[in-house]
Amino acid sequence: MNHRQTVTEISKRLPRLKRRDVAEVLEVMAELWLDQLAQPGQTVTVADLGKLAVEVQTFRSGGAVGQRTVNRVYVRFRPTEKFRQFVLNAHMKEGTSE
């Protein structure tokens, strides 16, 4: 699902909101999350989905002569149990319908 599809679906469920307003809310939300995740040690938790976090690992690479410092960035998503079960059930249904 992309941005346009998300705006369309939200607009269908909340017809009192204009698509432009829905799109603006999603854009502000993304900005807030980006700002939060750019800060060390911060996370974004989405109800019923899980937690998104960025971890940076710094280590030295190379031999004694050409040693350099490298930052490795990990983006981690830790799903909630509800999300795990929902996805598992959806894939189980898909497997039985084939």
TINU-59618 format. One record per residue (C-alpha): residue number from 0; z negated, y, x negated. Coordinates in nm, 3 decimals, always signed. Layout:
% residues N
[kolza NUM; [Z; Y; X]]
...
This chain:
% residues 98
[kolza 0; [+0.000; +0.000; +0.000]]
[kolza 1; [+0.100; +0.334; -0.145]]
[kolza 2; [-0.014; +0.691; -0.072]]
[kolza 3; [+0.236; +0.753; +0.209]]
[kolza 4; [+0.156; +0.423; +0.380]]
[kolza 5; [-0.217; +0.496; +0.357]]
[kolza 6; [-0.171; +0.842; +0.511]]
[kolza 7; [+0.040; +0.692; +0.791]]
[kolza 8; [-0.215; +0.420; +0.873]]
[kolza 9; [-0.509; +0.661; +0.870]]
[kolza 10; [-0.315; +0.902; +1.091]]
[kolza 11; [-0.252; +0.622; +1.341]]
[kolza 12; [-0.622; +0.538; +1.357]]
[kolza 13; [-0.735; +0.901; +1.366]]
[kolza 14; [-0.465; +1.078; +1.570]]
[kolza 15; [-0.668; +1.399; +1.596]]
[kolza 16; [-0.608; +1.457; +1.222]]
[kolza 17; [-0.278; +1.590; +1.095]]
[kolza 18; [-0.100; +1.387; +0.828]]
[kolza 19; [-0.118; +1.687; +0.596]]
[kolza 20; [-0.498; +1.695; +0.632]]
[kolza 21; [-0.528; +1.321; +0.570]]
[kolza 22; [-0.310; +1.351; +0.259]]
[kolza 23; [-0.520; +1.641; +0.131]]
[kolza 24; [-0.845; +1.445; +0.177]]
[kolza 25; [-0.699; +1.151; -0.017]]
[kolza 26; [-0.582; +1.382; -0.296]]
[kolza 27; [-0.926; +1.546; -0.323]]
[kolza 28; [-1.091; +1.203; -0.323]]
[kolza 29; [-0.865; +1.088; -0.607]]
[kolza 30; [-0.945; +1.404; -0.807]]
[kolza 31; [-1.318; +1.350; -0.759]]
[kolza 32; [-1.293; +0.987; -0.866]]
[kolza 33; [-1.081; +1.074; -1.171]]
[kolza 34; [-1.331; +1.341; -1.277]]
[kolza 35; [-1.619; +1.098; -1.232]]
[kolza 36; [-1.453; +0.811; -1.420]]
[kolza 37; [-1.356; +1.039; -1.709]]
[kolza 38; [-1.727; +1.088; -1.784]]
[kolza 39; [-1.898; +0.826; -2.000]]
[kolza 40; [-2.103; +0.571; -1.812]]
[kolza 41; [-2.006; +0.686; -1.464]]
[kolza 42; [-1.882; +0.464; -1.183]]
[kolza 43; [-1.719; +0.496; -0.843]]
[kolza 44; [-1.851; +0.267; -0.571]]
[kolza 45; [-1.646; +0.212; -0.256]]
[kolza 46; [-1.829; +0.064; +0.041]]
[kolza 47; [-1.729; -0.296; +0.116]]
[kolza 48; [-1.485; -0.305; -0.178]]
[kolza 49; [-1.673; -0.274; -0.504]]
[kolza 50; [-1.741; -0.067; -0.812]]
[kolza 51; [-1.488; +0.087; -1.048]]
[kolza 52; [-1.598; +0.173; -1.401]]
[kolza 53; [-1.445; +0.273; -1.733]]
[kolza 54; [-1.596; +0.138; -2.053]]
[kolza 55; [-1.501; +0.252; -2.401]]
[kolza 56; [-1.562; +0.029; -2.701]]
[kolza 57; [-1.540; +0.179; -3.049]]
[kolza 58; [-1.486; -0.044; -3.350]]
[kolza 59; [-1.350; -0.033; -3.702]]
[kolza 60; [-1.022; -0.202; -3.780]]
[kolza 61; [-0.859; -0.301; -4.107]]
[kolza 62; [-0.983; -0.384; -4.454]]
[kolza 63; [-1.208; -0.190; -4.689]]
[kolza 64; [-0.924; +0.039; -4.802]]
[kolza 65; [-0.734; +0.111; -4.482]]
[kolza 66; [-1.021; +0.110; -4.238]]
[kolza 67; [-0.981; +0.316; -3.919]]
[kolza 68; [-1.179; +0.368; -3.602]]
[kolza 69; [-1.023; +0.240; -3.281]]
[kolza 70; [-1.130; +0.305; -2.923]]
[kolza 71; [-1.059; +0.031; -2.673]]
[kolza 72; [-1.073; +0.141; -2.308]]
[kolza 73; [-1.153; -0.108; -2.034]]
[kolza 74; [-1.112; -0.032; -1.665]]
[kolza 75; [-1.329; -0.273; -1.470]]
[kolza 76; [-1.346; -0.346; -1.101]]
[kolza 77; [-1.643; -0.541; -0.973]]
[kolza 78; [-1.578; -0.651; -0.615]]
[kolza 79; [-1.847; -0.686; -0.351]]
[kolza 80; [-1.921; -1.029; -0.210]]
[kolza 81; [-1.767; -0.916; +0.120]]
[kolza 82; [-1.442; -0.826; -0.059]]
[kolza 83; [-1.436; -1.158; -0.246]]
[kolza 84; [-1.483; -1.358; +0.074]]
[kolza 85; [-1.221; -1.156; +0.261]]
[kolza 86; [-0.961; -1.210; -0.013]]
[kolza 87; [-1.050; -1.577; -0.049]]
[kolza 88; [-1.020; -1.634; +0.326]]
[kolza 89; [-0.687; -1.449; +0.340]]
[kolza 90; [-0.544; -1.661; +0.060]]
[kolza 91; [-0.674; -1.981; +0.216]]
[kolza 92; [-0.501; -1.893; +0.545]]
[kolza 93; [-0.181; -1.814; +0.357]]
[kolza 94; [-0.194; -2.151; +0.182]]
[kolza 95; [-0.235; -2.342; +0.510]]
[kolza 96; [+0.052; -2.161; +0.683]]
[kolza 97; [+0.312; -2.266; +0.425]]
